[in-house]
Amino acid sequence: MTPKHLIIDGYNVLGAMGLPPQRVVGGGEVHREQFVARLGLYGQAIRCPVTVIFDAWRQPGSMRQISHQTGVTVMYSAEGERADQVIQQLIRQYGKETAVVSSDLEVTNVARAFGAFVIRSQEFLTRLQRGSQPKTAVRASRGTLVSKDEREEAPTRPKEKKGNPRKLPKKLRQRNRIMKRF
C-alpha cells in the first residue's frame, strides 16, 4: 500500500538543511516560507497532500494553529506541545496511509509501529532537490531498465550468499518502489 499523505517534521528538515530553529524563528521566517513554498510545488508534483508541522511550544499563549499555504497544510503546535506530539497524533490517526519525514528517533519508532512509511530528513532533502530534475534511466547488464537511484543504492553482498547477486533484498525493493512515488 502506498502512502496517501506526507507528514513532515518542519524544523527537523530545516535543521538537516543547515538551518537550526534558532535561525529560522528569530526573524528568519523567510526560510520557513520558502521551504513551505517548495513543499507546495513538491506536493503538486507527487500528487499527494502535504502537512508540515512546526514547534511553537515556547510561544506563550499560543494555540495550535493550522493554515493552508501554497497547497500545504501548515500546523504550529500549541504552547507546551511539541511538534513531535502533533506528528505522533497524526500518525495514530492516519496509520498506514502516511509517509513521515523525520530523523527524530521517537517519531520514526511510532511511525513504524503504526505502519507508516518513514523517510529520513536527509533522504527527503535529496528527493526535494532532485524533484525538479527528470529521472534518468540506465540499462543494466541484462538489458532491463533500472533507474540510476536503484543502481546506486544496491548493497554489496558477500559472495557466499545464494540467489541472484544483482537482485536487491525484498525489503529494499519494496522501499524503492514506494520511494519512486516521492
C-alpha positions in Angstrom: 0.0 0.0 0.0 1.4 3.3 -1.0 1.1 6.3 1.4 -1.6 8.9 0.6 -0.4 11.7 2.9 3.0 13.2 3.5 3.7 14.5 7.1 6.8 16.5 7.6 8.7 17.5 10.8 9.4 21.1 9.7 12.2 22.1 11.9 13.8 18.7 11.7 14.1 19.0 7.9 15.2 22.7 8.1 17.9 21.6 10.6 19.1 19.0 8.1 19.3 21.8 5.6 21.6 23.6 8.0 19.0 26.0 9.4 18.5 25.2 13.1 15.3 26.5 14.6 17.0 29.4 16.4 18.0 30.9 13.0 14.5 30.4 11.5 12.4 31.6 14.4 14.3 34.7 15.3 13.4 36.6 12.2 14.3 34.1 9.5 10.7 33.3 8.7 11.7 33.8 5.1 13.5 30.5 5.2 10.4 28.8 6.6 8.1 30.4 4.0 10.5 29.4 1.1 10.5 25.9 2.5 6.7 25.7 2.6 6.6 27.1 -1.0 9.0 24.4 -2.2 6.9 21.8 -0.4 3.8 23.1 -2.2 5.5 22.5 -5.6 6.7 19.1 -4.5 3.2 18.1 -3.3 1.8 19.1 -6.6 4.5 17.1 -8.5 3.8 13.9 -6.5 0.0 14.5 -6.3 -0.1 13.9 -2.5 -1.4 16.1 0.3 1.5 17.5 2.4 1.3 18.6 6.0 4.2 20.3 7.7 4.4 20.7 11.5 6.5 23.3 13.3 7.2 23.7 17.0 5.6 26.7 18.7 5.6 25.2 22.2 7.8 28.0 23.6 5.4 30.8 22.4 3.4 32.0 25.4 -0.3 31.8 25.0 -0.1 30.2 21.6 -2.9 27.8 20.5 -2.5 25.1 17.8 -2.7 26.9 14.5 -3.5 25.4 11.2 -3.2 27.3 7.9 -3.0 26.4 4.2 -0.2 27.9 2.1 0.6 27.1 -1.5 -1.2 23.8 -1.2 0.5 22.7 2.0 -1.3 22.4 5.4 1.0 24.2 7.9 0.5 23.4 11.6 2.1 25.1 14.6 2.0 23.3 17.9 0.3 24.9 20.9 2.2 26.3 24.0 3.7 23.4 25.9 3.0 20.9 23.0 5.9 19.8 20.8 5.7 19.2 17.1 6.7 15.6 17.7 3.5 15.0 19.8 1.3 16.5 17.0 3.1 14.3 14.4 2.5 11.2 16.5 -1.2 12.1 16.8 -1.4 12.4 13.1 0.4 9.0 12.6 -2.1 7.4 15.0 -4.9 8.9 13.1 -3.9 8.0 9.6 -1.6 5.0 10.2 -0.5 3.1 7.1 -1.8 5.9 4.8 1.1 8.2 5.8 4.7 8.8 4.9 6.5 10.6 7.7 9.6 12.7 7.1 11.7 13.0 10.2 15.0 11.9 11.6 13.7 12.0 15.2 14.1 8.5 16.7 10.9 8.7 18.8 8.8 9.9 15.8 10.2 7.2 13.5 9.6 4.4 16.0 6.0 5.5 16.4 5.6 5.7 12.7 6.9 2.2 12.1 4.8 0.8 14.9 1.7 2.2 13.2 2.8 1.0 9.8 3.6 4.4 8.3 6.4 4.8 5.8 9.5 6.6 7.2 11.7 8.9 5.2 14.8 10.3 6.9 15.2 14.1 6.6 18.4 14.0 4.6 17.0 11.4 2.2 13.9 13.6 1.7 16.1 16.7 1.1 17.8 14.8 -1.7 14.5 13.9 -3.2 13.2 17.5 -2.8 16.3 19.0 -4.5 16.2 16.3 -7.2 12.4 16.7 -7.6 12.6 19.2 -10.4 15.1 17.1 -12.4 13.9 14.3 -14.6 14.8 10.8 -13.5 17.4 9.2 -15.8 17.3 5.5 -16.5 20.3 3.3 -17.3 20.3 -0.1 -18.8 21.6 -2.8 -16.5 23.8 -5.6 -17.8 20.8 -7.9 -18.6 19.0 -5.2 -20.6 16.4 -4.3 -18.1 15.7 -0.7 -17.4 16.9 0.4 -13.9 16.9 3.9 -12.5 20.1 5.5 -11.6 18.9 5.7 -7.9 18.3 2.0 -7.6 21.7 1.2 -9.1 23.5 3.5 -6.6 21.6 2.1 -3.6 22.4 -1.6 -4.4 24.3 -3.0 -1.5 27.4 -5.1 -2.0 26.8 -8.7 -0.7 29.2 -11.3 0.5 30.0 -14.0 -2.2 28.7 -16.9 -0.1 25.0 -15.8 -0.3 22.6 -17.7 -2.5 20.3 -16.2 -5.1 20.8 -13.6 -7.7 23.6 -11.3 -6.5 22.3 -8.4 -8.7 18.8 -8.5 -7.2 18.2 -6.3 -4.2 16.7 -7.8 -1.0 12.9 -7.8 -0.9 12.5 -5.2 1.8 14.8 -2.8 -0.1 12.9 -3.4 -3.4 9.6 -2.6 -1.6 11.1 0.5 -0.1 12.5 1.6 -3.5 9.1 1.0 -5.1 7.4 3.3 -2.6 10.2 5.9 -2.7 9.7 6.2 -6.5 6.4 8.0 -5.7 8.3 10.6 -3.6 
